[in-house]
C-alpha cells in the first residue's frame, strides 16, 4: 500500500489511488481530487491514440531480435495510457570537474608488441543553463530518461477534463528523493557537456566534481506515456512511448555551456 501526503494537513494519506484517506484530518480523496489539490499547473494532453502506439511498438519489434512472447502480446489489454507527475525545472549550474586522461601509444620492436599509457590531469570549469528538465515524482517508474527528450510545446493549463479515461500515477517521492534526482541529473548533464570540450585523449575518467545549483524554477505538470510491462523469464521488461517516439521537436530539455 502506497503512502501519500495530505494536501490539506500534510499528514499521511493511505489507500489505493482511487480511495485515499488522511490519517489525521480524515479527508478523503479519489485520484482526480488528489491531483487537483496537489496544485498541478500544467499538462501535456495525449495526442496519440492506442492504435498509433501499437504501430510504434510493432515497428520497434521489427528493428530488433526479440522472443516471440513480445510479439504475441494482446496490446489492447496490456498497453496502458498514463499521466505521470513531474517537476519541469529551469536552472543554472556552475562547477569544476577533474578528469584523468590517458594517451596510449603502441609499437613493435624485435618482434614484440609494446604499449605505453601517459596520464594527464584535466580540469574544466564553467557554467550551465538547463531548461525544461523533467524530474519524475512517482516511484512507480524507475526513470523516464530513455524516452526523453520530451517536447513541451503542447504544455497547457491543467484541467481535469484531460484526465477522462486515463490513469494517473500520483506523486509519492519524498523531498529528499526529489533533491537527489535533481542533483544526479544535473551532474550527468554537466559531465556530458564537459566531455564535449575534451579532445585528444584515448581514455578519460572523472575523478572529482563540485557542482552548485542556483536560479532554479519549476512547473508542476502531468505528462503522458504509453506503458507496456511484459514478464519474461522471471524478469519484468518495460516499454515506454512518450507522445510519439518519432516526434522529437519543440522545446526539449536542453543545456547551454559557457
N, C-alpha and C positions, 0 to 999 in steps of 0.2 A: 504494500500500500504506500503510495507516494504521499509526501507531506509538503504542503504549500504554505505560503504566508497570507494571513488575512489582510486584505487591503483596507479594512476599517480599523483594526486594532493591532495589527502586526503579530498576532499570536499564530499558533499552528492551525492550519486547515488540514483536515484529514478526510479521506474518502476517495472515491473514484472521480474521474474528470467530469462526469455528468451529475455528481451529487457530492458537494463539498460542504463540510460543516466546521465552523470555527470552534475550537476547544474552549475559548474564553468567553467571547460575546455571543456565541451560539448562532451567528449569522449563517445563512445557508445560500449556496451559490450553485448554479449549474455552470457548465464550461463557458457558455456565452456571457453570462452575467459576470463571471470571474474576469474574463478578458476585458470587459467594459470597465470594471472597477480597477483593473491594473493600469489604466490610463494609457492604453495603446494609442499612438497618434497617427500611425501610417500603416498602409497595407499595399502589397502588390497583388492585385486580383489575378486569379487563374485566367489565362488566355489560351490554354492548350487543352484540348479535350482528351478523354481517355483513349479514344481512337488514335489520335495523333501520338500520345505517349506510348501506346502499344507499337506503333510503327517505328518509333525511335528505338525502343527496346529490341525489337526484332532485327532492325538494321544493325544494331550493335552486335547481336549474336552472330551475324554473318561475317563480321570482321575478325572474330577470334575463335580459337579452338576451345570448345566448351562441352561438357557432358550433356547427353540428350535430356536429362531431367530439366535443365534450364530452358530447353526448347519446348517442352511439353506442359509447361505451367498454364493453368487456367487463369489468364491475365485478368479477366473480368472480375474475378473474386480476389485475387492476390494483389493487384495493383491499386494502391491507395493514394488518394489526393489529400494532402495535409498542409495546413498552415503551421509554420514554426516561428516561435518568437525570437527576435534578435534585437540587439542594440546596433545601430549603424553609426560608427564613430568617424569623426574628423579629428585629427590631432597632429601635433608636431612632436618630433623626437630629435634629440641630439645625443651624440655619443662618440666613443672611441673603441676601436676593435684592434686586437693584436693577433696576427696570424704567424704561423711558421710556414715559410715557403721553401720548397726544395727544387733544385735544378739538378737533373740527373743526366749523367753522361756515360756512355758505354764505348768500349773499344776492344779490339783484339790485338794480342801480342803473343808471338811464339805459339800460335795455335790455341791460346786460351782467351776466354772472354772476361773482361773486367767491367766493373760498374762502380761509379763514384756518385755520391749524393752530397751536394753542398746545401747547407741550411741557412736560411735568411730570416731575420725578424722583419715583419711587415706591420706597420702601424698606419691606420687610417682613421680619420675623424671627420665628422660632418653633421649636417642637419637633414632631416627627412620630414616632408609634409605628406601625410597619408589621408586620403579621402575615401569615404564610403567603404569602410572596413566593417564587415558584419561579424558580430560576436554572438555565438549561439547561447541561448538562455535555458535550454532544456537538456536534461541528461538522457533523454530517450534516443538521442542520436549521438554518436561518437564525435562527429565533426561534419562540416559541410565544405571543407577545403577542396574536395575532389569535384564539386560542382560549381565552384567559383571560377571566374568572376560572375557576380550577379549584376544584371542591368537594373538600375534604379530609375530609369526614365519613366516607368509606369507607376511610380510611387504615388498613391492617392491618400487623401484624408481617410482615416478609419471610419467605417460604417458597418454595423452588424449585418447589413444586407449581403455583404460579401461572404459571410460565413455559412450561408444556407447551403446545405448538402455537403459541406466539407468538414473534415475532422480538424481539430485544433490541438496541438501539443501545448500544454500550459508551461509557463516558466517555473522551474524548480531548482535552479542553481543558486547557490549562496553567493553573497557579495565577494567573499574570498575566492571562490572558484572563478567568478567572472573576472576579477582582477588578474588572477593567474593566467587566464586565457588571453587577456589583452596583452600582458607582458610577453607571453610566449609568441604570440602572433606578430607583434611589432618587432621583437628580436629577430624573428626569421626573415621578415621583410627587410630589416636593416642589413642583416648579413647578406641576403641576396643582392641588394643594391651595391654594397661594398665590393662583393665578389666581382661585379662587372667592371670595377675600376682596377683590378689587379691582373696584370698580364705578364706573360713570360716565365711562368713557373710550371713545372711538371706536376707538382702536388702542392696543396696548401691546406692547412688545418687551423681552425680557430683555437687560440689558447686562452684569451681573456676578452671580456667585453664589459663595457659600462655604458648603459643607455638610460637616458632620462626622458620622461614624457611630460608634455605640457600643452596648454591651449586646447584641451580636449572638449568636444561637444558630442552629444549623442541624440539619436532619434530612436524611439521605441516603436518597433514595427513588426508586422507579421509578413512573412514571405512564403511563397508556395513551392512545394516539391511534390513530385510523384515518387512514391516509395514502394519498393518490392523487396520482401525478405524471403530467402529461399534456404531451407535446411537441406544440407547435403553432406554425407559422411560425418555426421555429428558436429558439423560446423554451420554457423549461420552466415549467409552471404547477403549483403545489402546492395541493391542497385538504386540510385537516386537520379532523378532528372529535375533540373530546375525548370523555369518556364519553358525553355526548349534548349537542349544541349547544342543545337545547331545555330542558335541565335546568341551571339556574344557581342552585342553592340550597345552603345549608350554609355551612361556614366557607370563605370565599373570601379571596383576597389583599385586605386592606383596610388602611386607614390612618386614624389619628386625629390631627387637627391641634390644636395648642394654642399 
